[in-house]
């Protein structure tokens, strides 16, 4: 049964918040159409960290604490050095569409997804890859034939990666080798009617899934059992992250719609909900 839980608004007036990450006592996130990376504390104090002209998306950090940002439209991975960005890697030769979400593992390897096609320009769906960017900038196609790879998590032991394939209605798992190689691809969960966008993992091994077209959040276990469903209609959930001092605050990026038309609407919010099970793993 749907859970009538009420979310609390922490930040509003955003264009399209995405890529939330809990880091160093604050929630960091990208706001697509204002081209900003922002951070907010639990009291709602907001700070602009950087500007990314070609639209920021996935966020992460190097092993020495430098911010990594996916630059969507020019398909690059950037690193913040002081108040300026330097290029870590150009992904355009491998990414079949705008780059989106990213997870950075304990070794500083960045796994970056991409749309595979430009849905906002009406291109037909096609599968694509996840690109691994090693700390030295070397590029590898980590996994291929994925249908709109989106939110991605890594388990606390670093041995399993799970990615949401938005238009395949499934979460797909891989084994992660010591050198970052992905293998043993398998279906972790199929959720009929769900379009997985941003996801996060909790300490019981369940995954919170943002389902923008279903206007809900769902907490899913391996195999597809839904343990909790939180309706958000008429709004959609586009990403989520467990954070806070005890990692038991679920931060939700919500909006009234998606796409470039959201730039002028300022309907985006960061909303919060307290949950029982804390976050785990990466990001």
Helices and strands as residue ranges (DSSP letters): E 8-14, E 17-23, E 26-31, G 32-34, E 36-40, E 46-51, E 56-61, E 67-71, E 76-81, E 84-90, E 99-104, E 110-114, G 119-121, E 128-133, E 139-146, E 149-154, E 160-165, G 166-168, E 170-176, E 182-190, E 196-201, E 207-211, E 216-220, E 226-231, E 236-243, E 249-255, G 260-264, E 268-274
